[in-house]
Amino acid sequence: MPELHRLSNRRARICMYADDHVPPHIHLWHPNWEALIDLRTFTVFRGSAPRGELSEAIAWARENLELLMAKWEELNERD
């Protein structure tokens, strides 16, 4: 699972899996929780995260959407 970014608390990180299910999304991961964030809507569709970390992750994802979508295409080629 490539780590794409670490949040300011240094324990939470944004990752993306290869050959993952749709919709295009990122994993906001921490040792104590995980949330999956849809890159089309910037909403959590599985799991949960504390409000501060979630806000920071979504803000970063919005600013880096082009990079994230390119990485999604690279890691999740479909036949």
N, C-alpha and C positions, 0 to 999 in steps of 0.2 A: 504494500500500500504506500505509494509515494506520498511523502509529506510535502505539501505545497507551501505551508505557512504556519508559523507558531504565533499564537496570540500573546498579548502583553504579559499575561500571567506565567508564560513559558511552559506551562504543563498542558494546556489545551492546544490542539493543532488541527489544521485543516488538511484532509487527505482525500485521495481518490483511488478507487480500486480499478484494476484492469478487468475487462470482461464482466462488468457489473450490469445490473438490471436498469431498465429505464424507469423513470425519466432521468435525464442528465442531472447529476447531483454531486454534492460533496458530503463528506463525513466530517462532522465537527466532533473530535474525539478527545476524551479526557479519561484518566484511569477510573473515574467514578461514574461516568455517564457518556452517552453518545447521542448525537442528533444527526439526522439526514436532512439536508437542505436542498430543495428543488431549485435548480439554476434558472428555471423559467419564471418562477413566481417568488423566489426567495422566501419560501415558507417551509417550516418543518413538516415533513410528512411521516416521520418515524422517530421515536425517541424524544428526548427533551434535553435542555441545557439551561443553566442559569441565565437570567435575562442579560446581564452585562456581557458575558462571553458570546451569547447569541447575537446581540446587537453588534459587537465588534466583528464577528465573523461575517455577518450579512453585509456590513459596510465594506469590508475588505473584498468580499465576493462581487459586490456591485462594481467596485472600482477596477476589478480584475476579470470581469466577465469574459472578455475576448480571450485572454490567456486560459481561463478555465474551460471554455468551450473547445478551444484547440486541443487542450490536454485530454478532454473527454473523448474527442474524435480519435486522438492518437491511441488511447488506452482501450477504447471500446469500438473497434472496427466491427461493423455488422456486414454479414453476407447479403 
